[in-house]
Amino acid sequence: MTHDPSTSRPPLFSQIDVSHDAYQRSAGPTRADGCDQTHLLRELLAAQDRQNELLEELIGQLHSSQRQKANELGQWKQANPHLARRCRRAAEALSKVQTEFLEGITHEINTNFDVLVEGEFMLNEFIDRYGPRLAHLNGLLQVLSQLSSTPNPANTPNAP
């Protein structure tokens, strides 16, 4: 099979030297090259516009989902005001427990830093001992805070 140069396609990608010296050395792009580049730039712009439209749709869907959850939570709080107040008090109390728990963890880390760094067994023991408890405590606090009677202005449906 022989290769006929007259039937070869132009390269898909080309290098463009945008330095000041390169522009002075050449007379600039030919008319055909300029049109091809303009066409490619227009296609890129159209693709970017489409991508922006899709992102706006995605943001709109996420926002409507958050608004719906906030409305449902607000309705629950209105239907259960006494329980919402109790959740608030429980969240405040559990927050104090969390602070004490974190004090103990940080003290143990600072006291046993060398052992935790050098020994994988000790690090695993530390994580097994404190990790699940801390994760569950944080989860409980989050649920109680969301169900509490104090509204968060950032999560209200009428927030800007």
C-alpha positions as CSV (number, residue, x, y, z in Angstrom):
1,M,0.0,0.0,0.0
2,T,1.4,3.3,-1.0
3,H,0.6,6.5,0.7
4,D,-0.7,9.3,-1.5
5,P,0.1,12.7,0.0
6,S,-2.7,14.4,-2.0
7,T,-5.3,12.3,-0.2
8,S,-3.9,12.8,3.3
9,R,-6.1,14.7,5.8
10,P,-4.9,17.8,7.6
11,P,-3.7,17.0,11.1
12,L,-6.3,17.0,13.8
13,F,-4.1,18.9,16.3
14,S,-1.5,21.5,15.4
15,Q,0.9,23.5,17.4
16,I,0.5,27.2,17.6
17,D,3.4,29.4,18.7
18,V,1.9,32.5,20.3
19,S,5.2,34.2,21.2
20,H,5.8,37.7,19.9
21,D,8.9,36.5,17.9
22,A,6.9,33.8,16.1
23,Y,4.3,36.4,15.0
24,Q,7.0,38.7,13.6
25,R,8.7,35.9,11.7
26,S,5.6,34.6,10.0
27,A,3.2,36.6,8.0
28,G,0.4,35.2,10.2
29,P,-2.1,32.5,9.6
30,T,-3.5,32.0,6.2
31,R,-7.2,32.7,5.6
32,A,-8.1,29.0,5.7
33,D,-6.2,28.4,8.9
34,G,-7.9,31.4,10.6
35,C,-11.4,30.2,9.6
36,D,-10.7,26.7,10.9
37,Q,-9.5,28.1,14.2
38,T,-12.5,30.5,14.4
39,H,-14.8,27.5,13.7
40,L,-13.2,25.4,16.5
41,L,-13.4,28.3,18.9
42,R,-17.1,28.7,18.1
43,E,-17.7,25.0,18.7
44,L,-15.8,25.2,22.0
45,L,-17.9,28.2,23.1
46,A,-21.1,26.4,22.1
47,A,-20.0,23.3,24.1
48,Q,-19.2,25.5,27.1
49,D,-22.6,27.2,26.9
50,R,-24.3,23.8,26.9
51,Q,-22.2,22.7,29.9
52,N,-23.2,25.8,31.7
53,E,-26.9,25.2,31.0
54,L,-26.5,21.6,32.3
55,L,-24.8,22.9,35.5
56,E,-27.6,25.4,36.0
57,E,-30.2,22.6,35.7
58,L,-28.3,20.5,38.2
59,I,-28.1,23.3,40.7
60,G,-31.8,23.9,40.3
61,Q,-32.7,20.3,41.0
62,L,-30.4,20.2,44.0
63,H,-31.9,23.4,45.3
64,S,-35.4,22.2,44.9
65,S,-34.6,19.0,46.7
66,Q,-33.0,20.9,49.6
67,R,-36.0,23.2,49.7
68,Q,-38.4,20.3,49.9
69,K,-36.4,18.7,52.7
70,A,-36.4,22.0,54.6
71,N,-40.2,22.4,54.1
72,E,-40.8,18.8,55.4
73,L,-38.5,19.5,58.4
74,G,-40.3,22.7,59.1
75,Q,-43.7,21.0,59.0
76,W,-42.4,18.3,61.4
77,K,-41.2,21.0,63.8
78,Q,-44.6,22.7,63.6
79,A,-46.4,19.4,64.2
80,N,-44.1,18.5,67.1
81,P,-43.0,21.7,68.8
82,H,-42.6,20.1,72.2
83,L,-40.4,17.3,70.8
84,A,-38.4,19.9,68.8
85,R,-37.6,21.8,72.0
86,R,-36.6,18.6,73.7
87,C,-34.3,17.8,70.8
88,R,-32.7,21.2,71.2
89,R,-32.0,20.7,74.9
90,A,-30.7,17.2,74.2
91,A,-28.4,18.5,71.4
92,E,-27.0,21.2,73.8
93,A,-26.3,18.6,76.5
94,L,-24.8,16.1,74.0
95,S,-22.6,18.9,72.6
96,K,-21.1,19.3,76.1
97,V,-20.5,15.5,76.2
98,Q,-18.9,15.7,72.8
99,T,-16.6,18.5,74.1
100,E,-15.5,16.4,77.0
101,F,-15.0,13.4,74.8
102,L,-12.8,15.4,72.4
103,E,-10.8,16.7,75.4
104,G,-10.1,13.1,76.4
105,I,-9.1,12.1,72.8
106,T,-6.8,15.1,72.3
107,H,-5.1,14.4,75.7
108,E,-4.5,10.8,74.8
109,I,-3.2,11.7,71.3
110,N,-0.8,14.3,72.8
111,T,0.3,12.0,75.5
112,N,0.9,9.0,73.3
113,F,1.9,10.7,70.1
114,D,5.2,8.7,69.7
115,V,3.6,5.4,70.3
116,L,0.8,6.1,67.8
117,V,3.2,7.2,65.1
118,E,5.6,4.3,65.5
119,G,3.2,1.5,66.2
120,E,0.5,0.5,63.7
121,F,-1.1,-1.8,66.3
122,M,-1.5,1.1,68.8
123,L,-2.9,3.4,66.1
124,N,-5.4,0.7,65.1
125,E,-6.3,0.2,68.8
126,F,-6.8,3.9,69.2
127,I,-9.0,4.2,66.1
128,D,-11.0,1.2,67.1
129,R,-11.5,2.6,70.6
130,Y,-12.5,6.1,69.7
131,G,-13.5,6.2,66.0
132,P,-16.9,4.5,66.0
133,R,-17.9,6.3,69.2
134,L,-17.0,9.7,67.8
135,A,-18.8,9.0,64.5
136,H,-22.0,7.9,66.2
137,L,-21.8,10.8,68.6
138,N,-21.5,13.2,65.7
139,G,-24.4,11.5,63.9
140,L,-26.6,11.8,66.9
141,L,-25.7,15.5,67.3
142,Q,-26.5,16.2,63.7
143,V,-29.9,14.5,63.9
144,L,-30.8,16.3,67.1
145,S,-29.7,19.6,65.8
146,Q,-31.7,19.3,62.6
147,L,-34.8,18.3,64.6
148,S,-34.4,21.1,67.1
149,S,-36.7,24.0,67.3
150,T,-34.1,26.7,66.5
151,P,-34.2,27.3,62.8
152,N,-31.0,27.6,60.8
153,P,-31.3,30.8,58.6
154,A,-29.2,29.2,55.9
155,N,-31.5,26.2,55.5
156,T,-34.8,28.1,55.6
157,P,-36.8,28.0,52.3
158,N,-37.0,31.8,52.1
159,A,-33.2,32.3,52.5
160,P,-31.6,34.3,49.7
